[in-house]
Amino acid sequence: MKLNINHSRWAAIFVVVFTLSGCTDDFEEINKNPNAPETVTPDLLLAGVERDLVKSVLDETWGIGNIVIQHTAKNQFVNEDRYLWGELNTLWTSVYDNLRDVQSMINLAEESGEMNYKGVALVLRAWMFSLATDCYGDIPYSEATQAKLGGVYYPKYDTQQEIYNGILSDLEEANTLLKDVLNVKGDLIYGGNVGKWRKLANSLRIRYLMRISDRVEVGSTLQTIVSDPSNFPLFEGSAADWNIDNAVYEYLANAPDQFPLFSTRIGSFNEFRASKTMMDKLIALNDERYKIFFRPTPETEATGSSADDVYVGIPNGMDDVGALTYNGGPQFQSRIGTLFYEQANTAAGLAVAKGVVMTFAELQFLLAEAREKGLITNGDALTYYTNGINASFSFYGLTPPANYFTQSAVDYSGSSPEKLEKIATQKWIAFYYQGLEAWFDWRRTGFPALLPAVDNQNDDRIPVRFIYPIIEQSLNAASRSAAVSRQGPDDINTRVWWDVNPN
């Protein structure tokens, strides 16, 4: 019986071997997926990178950025509003995950000679690294994404100054590469229009030059850019269309590419309310944007009559009981505007609820500041400032009334420091739902003059950076440790290199 079993076993093995040997000639052909590409091209990578990065920015903006910059506040689960921040890894993970695809885009473009894709990839890389370094400070840069091809598994953390040199160099190269080339495919931001990507490259250069302007001399480079629009085109706008060149990711009415907040649970959404800081400023200016940003208190909204509408923001950083019961409770606290939530898939919502990389309004405020400080001689600060306000209102389908500009808090008059404060304050308003960028800008300018959250747990200090992901202590300990020794304690109060403003 034992012999028969062994014979059976060998017979089975023989059948398997014979069968496999007979299939080897067709093995590769049989196991090919006809629906999966065996090679990738830059256009196949571009859309995924854009979508992932913009969503990550919006997620971190909703959860932290809008709160710390006091556009919104929380009335439940208030740790973030009280500066009890733990790890905030959304952007770190997204940036480094997607940088691999961006580097692949660059490599493929260089191999094929499609420099239009390399130019777009360099703009994306510059933006991505700026997000990461402005949140964390020193980060892996020059050795990032070199594990597969370069064998670098423990990349060093470059200094922020070195990173900004690289960012500005990438954008300068992109400006050259994107001149007189074919449009690209797979682009969800500009529909493949490389001329607009070129404008974005130079507009971002203005942003980042101004970001480091307290550390290094940037006036000569700024002047070169603004003096030569044929070689360094910037975002353009006019009363006919202030926002024609905006770099925005436009969402769809239907899944799977709807505005991220649209699918949020109602309970989670309702934790976020209008910040008293933002609401009070807008109402004091009789600024109609508050009706877009926020909605009337549920109690007054329920009447159905706009004449009964009352708008109330809550102070940032109250304790749990104080936040939930403020002004009589949630029924008497304004929520975030309908166009950013349940109406985000309507025509009106799609015009507002977008993922923003940069807008014409921001560029105009940056140029107004540069002109006011004497960093550039082109144009005049008043025109840039006025254009910025008009463009921001226009983004929301509004037009500021003539008397808006004559208010003492808006009128472009006073001392130079007072004018700079007005520029920064209007930019802060225009940055609504762009809270991370607003936070970066506030750290640099110190305006508006925000007060720390009322019951904060950070010794009355507004945070100025994210802590490094804890996993870096095990995955890249030596590099992280060197960065901390150089930069300062790994906490939310250690300023990054360009941040010299005591706020």
Secondary structure, 3 states (H helix, E strand, C coil): CHHHHHHHHHHHHHHHHHHHHHHHHHHHHHCCCCCCCCCCCHHHHHHHHHHHHHHHHHHHHHHHHHHHCCCEEECCCCCHHHCCCCCCCHHHHHHHHHHHHHHHHHHHHHHHCCHHHHHHHHHHHHHHHHHHHHHHCCEECCCCCCHHHHCCCCCCEECHHHHHHHHHHHHHHHHHHCCCCCCCCCCCCCCCCHHHHHHHHHHHHHHHHHHCCCCCCCHHHHHHHHHCCCCCCCCCCECCECCCCCEEEECCCCCCCCCHHHHCCHHHHCCEEEEHHHHHHHHHCCCCCHHHHECCCHHHHCCCCHHHCCCCCECCCCCHHHHHHHHHCHHHCCEECHHHCCCCCCHHHHCCCEEEEECHHHHHHHHHHHHHCCCCCCCCHHHHHHHHHHHHHHHCCCCCCHHHCCCCCCCCCCCHHHHHHHHHHHHHHHCCCCHHHHHHHHHHHCCCCCCCCCCCCCCCCCCCCCCCCCCHHHHCHHHHHHHHHHHCCCCCCCCCCCCCCCC
